Amino acid sequence: MKNRAWLFLLPALAFMAVSAIIPLVTVINYSQNYIFAGSMPTFVGLENFVEVLQDPQFLGSIGRQFIFTFLVLLIEVPLGIIIALAMPKKGNWVPLNLVLLGIPLLIPYNVVGIIWRLFTQSDVGIVPAAFNGLNYAYNVTLNSGDAFFTILTVDVWHWTPLLILLSYAGLQAIPNAYYRAAAIDGASKWSTFKYVTLPKLRTVLTIGILLRFMDSFKIYSEPLLLTGGGPGTATTFLSLFISRKAESYELGYASAASLIYFFIVLVMSYIFFQFISRVGRGVHDEG
C-alpha cells in the first residue's frame, strides 16, 4: 500500500464502535420491543414510537425544552458578545478577566446544581433573602415560575462565559485595518458592528450557538438536583423525563423517546448551522 496513514484511525474507529455505535444499535433494538422489569421482550415494531409521540407528557417536556433552549440562546449569545466587546483588548487586566470568566466553566454540572440548591434554600439561601428584601415571596420548590427561571439563571451564569470567551477570541482575530477602513468611510458604530464585527464573528458564533443549543437541549443535572423536575412538571425537561422512564424500567418507551430526542437534536443543529451560515453570508454580501 502506498498510503497506510488510515491505519492510525483504526484505534479511534474501534473506540467509537464501542462507545457510540454499539449503544446506539442496542437502543434501536430496545425501541422495537416492549421491555419491562421481570418480563421477556415482546417485539412491537414502531408501536413505541407511536405511543411516545401521542403521550401528552412527552410532548409537554419537548415544549418546555424548546422554550428553555430558545431563552438560553436569546440571552446568552447577545450577552456574550456585549461583554466581550466591553472587555479590555490588552493590558494587565486581560489575563485576570479571562481566568475569572473561566471559573464557572470548570465547575461540574452536579456541583453547580448543589451550589445553587444551597443558594435557593428558603431558610439559608441568599436568593430568597434578596427577594424578601424586594417584598417578593420567592420559592423555588412551590412556584413553577421561580423554578423555571432559576434553572434559566443557573444556565446563564454557568455557560455565558463560553460565549464571552469565544466572542473575545474572535474579536482579537479581526485585523484593525477593517476598523480603520470603516472609520475612513464614516461608518457609525452600529454599521461597523453589523458589517465588520458580526460577519467576522460568524465562525465562532456558529460554534458557540451549536454548542449551547446541544448542551442546553440535554440539560439534566441542574434541574434534577435543584428542583427535582418540579414543582409538578415545570422543570421536567426532555432528558429528565426520558431518564425517569428508563428508571421505571419502561426501556422500550425510553429507547424510542431517546431516538426521537437524538433525531430532534441532529435536525435542529443542522437547521441552526445552515441558517447562521446563510445569514452570515448575506450580511457579508450586503456589506
ROTORFI-220397 format. One line per 5 residues: their letters; for each residue y, x, z of N, C-alpha, C. Coordinates in steps of 0.02 Angstrom, whole numbers, plus 50000, padded with zeros to 5 digits. Layout:
BEGIN
a) Y/X/Z/Y/X/Z/Y/X/Z ~ ...
% end
This chain:
BEGIN
mknra) 49940/50041/50000/50000/50000/50000/50063/50043/50000 ~ 50113/50022/49961/50175/50059/49959/50220/50043/50018 ~ 50214/49982/50043/50257/49961/50098/50215/49932/50155 ~ 50210/49970/50208/50172/49948/50266/50217/49927/50324 ~ 50281/49921/50311/50328/49905/50365/50312/49837/50395
wlfll) 50285/49792/50354/50271/49725/50379/50218/49726/50434 ~ 50178/49780/50438/50128/49785/50490/50159/49786/50560 ~ 50221/49811/50564/50255/49812/50629/50272/49742/50653 ~ 50270/49693/50607/50284/49624/50627/50225/49589/50658 ~ 50165/49618/50650/50105/49584/50674/50106/49571/50749
palaf) 50127/49619/50791/50131/49602/50863/50178/49544/50878 ~ 50236/49542/50843/50283/49487/50854/50253/49421/50831 ~ 50219/49422/50773/50187/49360/50749/50132/49337/50795 ~ 50094/49383/50823/50041/49365/50870/50072/49334/50933 ~ 50126/49364/50956/50160/49336/51016/50186/49267/51002
mavsa) 50217/49256/50943/50242/49190/50925/50187/49139/50921 ~ 50129/49160/50894/50072/49114/50889/50049/49091/50957 ~ 50049/49137/51005/50025/49120/51072/50078/49078/51109 ~ 50142/49098/51104/50194/49068/51145/50226/49006/51114 ~ 50218/48995/51050/50251/48939/51018/50205/48895/50976
iiplv) 50170/48926/50930/50131/48886/50882/50073/48849/50916 ~ 50035/48885/50958/49978/48854/50991/50000/48796/51037 ~ 50052/48806/51080/50075/48748/51120/50100/48690/51077 ~ 50133/48705/51020/50157/48652/50977/50099/48612/50948 ~ 50048/48647/50925/49989/48613/50898/49956/48571/50952
tviny) 49953/48596/51013/49924/48558/51069/49963/48494/51082 ~ 50030/48499/51081/50071/48440/51093/50061/48389/51037 ~ 50056/48413/50975/50044/48368/50919/49978/48331/50928 ~ 49927/48368/50951/49862/48337/50963/49866/48285/51018 ~ 49899/48302/51073/49906/48255/51128/49944/48192/51107
sqnyi) 49994/48201/51063/50036/48144/51044/49998/48090/51006 ~ 49939/48107/50981/49899/48059/50943/49843/48028/50985 ~ 49847/48037/51050/49796/48010/51095/49828/47978/51155 ~ 49793/47927/51182/49809/47902/51248/49773/47947/51298 ~ 49812/47981/51341/49784/48027/51389/49812/48011/51457
fagsm) 49770/47990/51502/49789/47976/51570/49743/48013/51617 ~ 49765/48023/51678/49726/48060/51727/49659/48025/51740 ~ 49605/48063/51736/49539/48037/51752/49506/47998/51696 ~ 49535/47998/51636/49505/47961/51580/49499/48006/51519 ~ 49453/47988/51476/49443/48025/51414/49498/48009/51364
ptfvg) 49520/48058/51324/49571/48044/51273/49546/47993/51222 ~ 49590/47949/51202/49574/47899/51151/49622/47907/51093 ~ 49596/47918/51034/49638/47928/50975/49673/47863/50956 ~ 49740/47866/50948/49779/47806/50932/49826/47818/50873 ~ 49824/47877/50843/49867/47892/50786/49940/47895/50805
lenfv) 49980/47852/50774/50052/47853/50786/50076/47802/50837 ~ 50030/47771/50873/50049/47718/50919/50094/47744/50975 ~ 50083/47805/50998/50126/47833/51050/50198/47839/51026 ~ 50207/47858/50963/50274/47865/50936/50309/47797/50932 ~ 50270/47746/50912/50298/47678/50908/50319/47655/50978
evlqd) 50276/47668/51027/50291/47648/51096/50353/47683/51122 ~ 50359/47748/51107/50417/47786/51130/50481/47759/51100 ~ 50481/47747/51035/50541/47725/51000/50560/47654/51018 ~ 50515/47616/51048/50530/47547/51068/50544/47542/51143 ~ 50541/47598/51178/50550/47599/51251/50624/47601/51267
pqflg) 50651/47549/51300/50723/47549/51317/50743/47608/51362 ~ 50698/47630/51406/50714/47686/51449/50722/47751/51409 ~ 50679/47761/51360/50685/47820/51318/50749/47817/51277 ~ 50763/47760/51248/50824/47752/51208/50887/47760/51252 ~ 50883/47736/51314/50939/47746/51359/50951/47819/51376
sigrq) 50896/47856/51385/50904/47927/51400/50932/47965/51341 ~ 50915/47944/51280/50944/47975/51220/51019/47961/51217 ~ 51038/47899/51231/51109/47882/51231/51149/47923/51281 ~ 51123/47929/51342/51157/47969/51393/51160/48042/51371 ~ 51107/48066/51339/51106/48136/51318/51158/48150/51265
fiftf) 51164/48106/51216/51214/48115/51164/51285/48112/51191 ~ 51297/48065/51237/51364/48060/51268/51380/48124/51306 ~ 51332/48148/51345/51343/48208/51384/51356/48268/51339 ~ 51315/48277/51287/51324/48335/51242/51389/48330/51204 ~ 51408/48271/51183/51472/48262/51148/51530/48282/51193
lvlli) 51529/48260/51256/51583/48278/51303/51583/48353/51318 ~ 51524/48383/51323/51520/48455/51334/51555/48493/51278 ~ 51539/48476/51216/51569/48511/51159/51644/48495/51154 ~ 51662/48433/51168/51733/48413/51163/51776/48450/51213 ~ 51748/48466/51271/51787/48501/51323/51781/48576/51317
evplg) 51720/48602/51310/51709/48674/51316/51734/48713/51256 ~ 51727/48687/51196/51748/48725/51137/51824/48735/51135 ~ 51865/48682/51139/51938/48694/51141/51959/48734/51202 ~ 51929/48721/51260/51948/48757/51320/51932/48831/51314 ~ 51874/48847/51284/51856/48917/51274/51905/48953/51228
iiial) 51926/48919/51174/51974/48950/51128/52042/48960/51161 ~ 52065/48909/51198/52131/48913/51230/52132/48970/51281 ~ 52081/48976/51323/52080/49029/51373/52074/49097/51340 ~ 52035/49102/51286/52028/49166/51251/52095/49188/51221 ~ 52133/49140/51194/52199/49156/51167/52247/49178/51221
ampkk) 52239/49152/51282/52285/49170/51336/52267/49235/51370 ~ 52207/49261/51358/52186/49322/51391/52222/49383/51362 ~ 52233/49435/51403/52265/49496/51377/52220/49531/51326 ~ 52250/49558/51274/52212/49591/51221/52195/49663/51238 ~ 52234/49693/51281/52220/49762/51302/52254/49773/51370
gnwvp) 52233/49828/51403/52260/49844/51468/52206/49845/51521 ~ 52226/49859/51582/52178/49865/51637/52148/49799/51659 ~ 52181/49744/51643/52156/49678/51664/52098/49654/51621 ~ 52089/49681/51562/52038/49657/51516/51968/49664/51545 ~ 51947/49724/51569/51879/49730/51597/51867/49683/51657
lnlvl) 51919/49676/51700/51912/49632/51758/51902/49560/51736 ~ 51941/49537/51688/51934/49469/51663/51865/49457/51633 ~ 51840/49504/51594/51775/49496/51563/51719/49494/51615 ~ 51725/49535/51666/51674/49535/51719/51674/49469/51757 ~ 51734/49446/51776/51739/49383/51813/51713/49325/51772
lgipl) 51727/49325/51707/51703/49271/51664/51628/49272/51657 ~ 51599/49331/51660/51526/49336/51651/51486/49316/51712 ~ 51518/49310/51771/51481/49295/51832/51445/49227/51829 ~ 51477/49172/51809/51440/49108/51805/51380/49111/51757 ~ 51385/49150/51704/51331/49154/51656/51270/49190/51684
lipyn) 51280/49231/51736/51224/49268/51766/51186/49228/51818 ~ 51213/49171/51838/51181/49131/51890/51126/49088/51859 ~ 51065/49091/51884/51011/49050/51856/51025/48975/51862 ~ 50992/48936/51819/51003/48864/51818/50989/48832/51885 ~ 50932/48850/51916/50914/48817/51978/50962/48835/52035
vvgii) 50988/48897/52034/51036/48917/52085/51102/48878/52076 ~ 51122/48868/52014/51182/48828/52000/51175/48758/52030 ~ 51117/48727/52019/51105/48661/52047/51109/48660/52123 ~ 51080/48710/52155/51080/48714/52228/51151/48725/52254 ~ 51188/48771/52221/51257/48784/52243/51299/48721/52240
wrlft) 51296/48686/52185/51337/48626/52178/51311/48568/52220 ~ 51248/48571/52237/51222/48520/52283/51254/48528/52352 ~ 51264/48591/52372/51299/48604/52435/51372/48585/52430 ~ 51403/48600/52372/51473/48584/52362/51487/48509/52366 ~ 51438/48468/52347/51449/48395/52341/51419/48355/52398
qsdvg) 51390/48388/52448/51364/48351/52505/51420/48315/52542 ~ 51406/48254/52561/51458/48212/52590/51484/48238/52657 ~ 51442/48276/52694/51463/48297/52761/51496/48366/52762 ~ 51471/48412/52721/51498/48481/52723/51526/48504/52656 ~ 51520/48465/52604/51541/48487/52538/51616/48490/52529
ivpaa) 51639/48539/52490/51711/48546/52479/51736/48495/52428 ~ 51692/48472/52383/51713/48423/52333/51730/48356/52364 ~ 51686/48327/52407/51705/48264/52441/51767/48272/52484 ~ 51774/48331/52516/51833/48342/52559/51897/48341/52517 ~ 51894/48372/52458/51953/48372/52415/51971/48302/52391
fngln) 51920/48262/52373/51934/48194/52350/51957/48150/52408 ~ 51931/48162/52468/51954/48124/52525/52029/48134/52537 ~ 52052/48196/52523/52123/48209/52529/52164/48171/52479 ~ 52132/48149/52424/52166/48108/52373/52152/48034/52382 ~ 52121/48016/52440/52105/47946/52456/52055/47916/52406
yaynv) 52008/47958/52383/51955/47933/52339/51888/47946/52373 ~ 51848/47893/52377/51783/47898/52410/51731/47925/52362 ~ 51729/47991/52356/51682/48024/52311/51612/48023/52341 ~ 51562/48002/52301/51493/48002/52325/51446/48012/52266 ~ 51418/48072/52260/51377/48089/52203/51309/48055/52206
tlnsg) 51287/48033/52265/51221/48002/52271/51222/47926/52261 ~ 51281/47895/52267/51285/47822/52261/51326/47798/52202 ~ 51373/47839/52179/51418/47819/52124/51394/47852/52060 ~ 51374/47811/52011/51347/47838/51949/51399/47877/51909 ~ 51462/47854/51911/51515/47890/51877/51527/47959/51907
dafft) 51528/47962/51974/51536/48026/52007/51480/48073/51990 ~ 51419/48047/51989/51360/48089/51975/51363/48117/51904 ~ 51379/48074/51855/51380/48096/51785/51434/48149/51774 ~ 51494/48136/51798/51548/48183/51786/51543/48245/51829 ~ 51505/48242/51883/51491/48303/51922/51445/48349/51882
iltvd) 51393/48320/51851/51349/48360/51809/51389/48390/51751 ~ 51433/48350/51722/51475/48375/51667/51520/48432/51691 ~ 51549/48425/51750/51591/48479/51778/51551/48542/51790 ~ 51491/48534/51816/51448/48592/51828/51434/48629/51763 ~ 51419/48592/51710/51405/48624/51646/51466/48659/51618
vwhwt) 51525/48627/51624/51586/48658/51600/51600/48722/51639 ~ 51590/48721/51704/51601/48781/51745/51551/48836/51727 ~ 51490/48817/51714/51437/48866/51703/51441/48898/51634 ~ 51458/48857/51582/51450/48881/51514/51513/48890/51473 ~ 51570/48866/51496/51632/48880/51460/51645/48955/51452
pllil) 51629/48997/51502/51637/49069/51492/51602/49097/51431 ~ 51546/49067/51411/51513/49090/51350/51557/49079/51289 ~ 51589/49020/51284/51634/49007/51228/51695/49052/51232 ~ 51719/49066/51293/51777/49110/51301/51761/49180/51276 ~ 51704/49207/51297/51686/49275/51277/51674/49280/51202
lsyag) 51641/49230/51173/51630/49231/51101/51696/49227/51063 ~ 51741/49182/51085/51806/49175/51052/51847/49238/51061 ~ 51845/49267/51120/51883/49328/51132/51859/49385/51087 ~ 51793/49392/51081/51766/49444/51036/51787/49432/50964 ~ 51787/49367/50944/51809/49352/50876/51882/49367/50865
lqaip) 51923/49352/50915/51995/49367/50910/52008/49442/50905 ~ 51971/49481/50942/51980/49553/50941/51962/49583/50873 ~ 51919/49548/50836/51896/49574/50771/51943/49555/50714 ~ 51994/49514/50727/52040/49494/50674/52093/49549/50664 ~ 52098/49577/50605/52149/49630/50594/52220/49604/50603
nayyr) 52264/49644/50631/52334/49624/50641/52371/49613/50576 ~ 52344/49640/50522/52377/49633/50457/52384/49559/50437 ~ 52335/49518/50456/52338/49447/50439/52396/49413/50475 ~ 52406/49432/50538/52461/49402/50577/52529/49427/50552 ~ 52532/49490/50532/52595/49516/50505/52613/49481/50440
aaaid) 52562/49469/50399/52574/49434/50336/52598/49362/50349 ~ 52567/49329/50398/52589/49261/50415/52660/49260/50442 ~ 52678/49311/50481/52746/49314/50508/52796/49326/50452 ~ 52779/49368/50404/52823/49380/50347/52834/49317/50307 ~ 52781/49277/50300/52786/49214/50263/52822/49159/50302
gaskw) 52837/49173/50364/52873/49124/50405/52828/49069/50432 ~ 52763/49082/50440/52717/49032/50464/52729/49018/50538 ~ 52723/48955/50556/52730/48936/50626/52667/48957/50664 ~ 52670/48952/50732/52612/48970/50772/52552/48926/50757 ~ 52565/48861/50745/52510/48816/50729/52480/48832/50661
stfky) 52522/48846/50611/52497/48864/50545/52458/48929/50547 ~ 52482/48977/50587/52446/49040/50594/52378/49029/50625 ~ 52376/48987/50676/52312/48972/50709/52265/48936/50661 ~ 52291/48887/50623/52250/48846/50579/52223/48885/50519 ~ 52266/48927/50489/52247/48960/50427/52225/49033/50434
vtlpk) 52237/49062/50493/52217/49132/50503/52165/49137/50558 ~ 52184/49114/50619/52140/49124/50677/52076/49083/50672 ~ 52083/49018/50660/52025/48974/50660/51974/48992/50606 ~ 51994/49004/50544/51943/49024/50494/51907/49089/50513 ~ 51944/49136/50543/51913/49200/50562/51865/49192/50621
lrtvl) 51874/49138/50659/51830/49125/50715/51770/49082/50696 ~ 51766/49064/50633/51715/49016/50611/51644/49039/50630 ~ 51629/49103/50618/51561/49127/50631/51544/49123/50705 ~ 51588/49149/50748/51572/49149/50820/51573/49077/50848 ~ 51617/49035/50822/51618/48966/50845/51555/48928/50823
tigil) 51530/48943/50763/51468/48912/50741/51411/48930/50788 ~ 51406/48994/50805/51355/49016/50852/51364/48983/50920 ~ 51426/48983/50944/51439/48953/51010/51424/48879/51012 ~ 51444/48842/50962/51432/48770/50961/51358/48754/50956 ~ 51322/48791/50914/51250/48780/50909/51215/48796/50974
lrfmd) 51233/48851/51006/51203/48868/51070/51217/48816/51123 ~ 51280/48794/51127/51298/48745/51178/51267/48677/51163 ~ 51261/48659/51099/51229/48596/51083/51156/48596/51105 ~ 51120/48648/51084/51048/48651/51101/51037/48656/51176 ~ 51079/48696/51210/51068/48706/51281/51087/48644/51321
sfkiy) 51144/48612/51304/51164/48553/51340/51118/48494/51326 ~ 51087/48494/51267/51042/48440/51249/50976/48443/51287 ~ 50961/48501/51315/50899/48507/51354/50914/48521/51427 ~ 50971/48499/51452/50989/48509/51521/50936/48477/51566 ~ 50915/48513/51617/50860/48489/51660/50870/48506/51734
sepll) 50878/48571/51749/50879/48593/51819/50937/48564/51858 ~ 50996/48563/51828/51055/48541/51865/51050/48468/51887 ~ 51035/48420/51842/51028/48351/51866/50969/48342/51912 ~ 50915/48379/51901/50857/48373/51945/50874/48393/52016 ~ 50909/48448/52025/50923/48474/52091/50985/48441/52123
ltggg) 51032/48422/52082/51095/48396/52108/51093/48321/52122 ~ 51065/48282/52076/51064/48209/52084/50995/48179/52080 ~ 50945/48218/52060/50878/48190/52052/50873/48140/51996 ~ 50921/48141/51950/50922/48093/51895/50959/48029/51912 ~ 50981/48021/51973/51014/47960/51994/51089/47967/51998
pgtat) 51121/47917/52029/51090/47856/52056/51065/47810/52001 ~ 51008/47780/52012/50975/47743/51960/50952/47790/51905 ~ 50976/47779/51845/50960/47824/51789/51023/47856/51760 ~ 51077/47858/51800/51142/47882/51775/51138/47953/51748 ~ 51098/47996/51778/51093/48065/51756/51021/48083/51737
tflsl) 50982/48033/51718/50915/48046/51692/50921/48061/51618 ~ 50932/48124/51602/50938/48144/51533/50869/48153/51502 ~ 50868/48167/51437/50806/48163/51399/50752/48209/51426 ~ 50769/48271/51441/50718/48318/51464/50689/48296/51531 ~ 50731/48270/51575/50708/48248/51640/50664/48186/51633
fisrk) 50682/48141/51588/50642/48081/51576/50572/48100/51551 ~ 50569/48145/51502/50504/48166/51474/50463/48203/51526 ~ 50496/48245/51565/50461/48283/51617/50427/48236/51667 ~ 50461/48183/51686/50432/48137/51735/50374/48097/51705 ~ 50378/48083/51640/50321/48051/51608/50260/48097/51609
aesye) 50272/48161/51596/50216/48209/51597/50189/48218/51668 ~ 50233/48218/51718/50211/48225/51787/50169/48165/51810 ~ 50181/48107/51779/50141/48048/51796/50077/48044/51752 ~ 50063/48099/51717/50001/48107/51676/49999/48059/51617 ~ 50057/48036/51594/50059/47999/51531/50070/48050/51475
lgyas) 50019/48091/51464/50027/48150/51421/50036/48132/51348 ~ 50003/48079/51325/50011/48059/51256/50082/48035/51242 ~ 50108/47993/51286/50177/47969/51280/50226/48027/51284 ~ 50217/48071/51334/50263/48127/51344/50261/48174/51284 ~ 50203/48185/51255/50197/48229/51197/50234/48200/51137
aasli) 50225/48135/51125/50259/48102/51069/50335/48105/51080 ~ 50357/48092/51141/50429/48095/51156/50456/48166/51147 ~ 50415/48216/51166/50436/48286/51158/50445/48304/51085 ~ 50400/48280/51041/50407/48295/50970/50468/48261/50940 ~ 50482/48200/50961/50543/48166/50939/50605/48204/50963
yffiv) 50603/48226/51024/50656/48268/51053/50667/48331/51011 ~ 50612/48365/50996/50614/48426/50956/50644/48412/50886 ~ 50624/48357/50856/50650/48339/50790/50725/48325/50793 ~ 50747/48290/50844/50819/48275/50851/50860/48339/50856 ~ 50836/48387/50898/50873/48449/50906/50876/48487/50840
lvmsy) 50821/48490/50803/50821/48525/50739/50870/48493/50689 ~ 50866/48428/50683/50908/48393/50634/50982/48399/50653 ~ 50998/48388/50717/51067/48391/50738/51095/48462/50733 ~ 51055/48512/50747/51077/48581/50740/51093/48597/50667 ~ 51051/48573/50622/51063/48584/50551/51126/48548/50528
iffqf) 51137/48486/50552/51197/48448/50533/51259/48483/50559 ~ 51257/48506/50622/51314/48543/50651/51330/48605/50610 ~ 51278/48643/50593/51288/48705/50556/51320/48691/50488 ~ 51294/48641/50452/51321/48625/50386/51392/48599/50391 ~ 51406/48557/50440/51473/48529/50448/51524/48583/50464
isrvg) 51507/48626/50512/51554/48679/50532/51566/48727/50475 ~ 51514/48743/50437/51520/48789/50381/51566/48760/50327 ~ 51558/48695/50312/51599/48664/50261/51671/48657/50283 ~ 51681/48639/50347/51749/48634/50372/51783/48702/50370 ~ 51746/48754/50390/51775/48821/50388/51793/48843/50318
rgvhd) 51749/48829/50270/51764/48847/50200/51824/48806/50175 ~ 51828/48742/50195/51883/48701/50172/51950/48725/50198 ~ 51951/48746/50262/52013/48773/50291/52032/48838/50257 ~ 51981/48880/50244/51995/48945/50211/52022/48934/50140 ~ 51992/48887/50103/52015/48875/50034/52084/48845/50034
eg) 52098/48801/50084/52164/48770/50087/52218/48822/50102 ~ 52197/48872/50144/52246/48924/50160/52259/48968/50100
% end
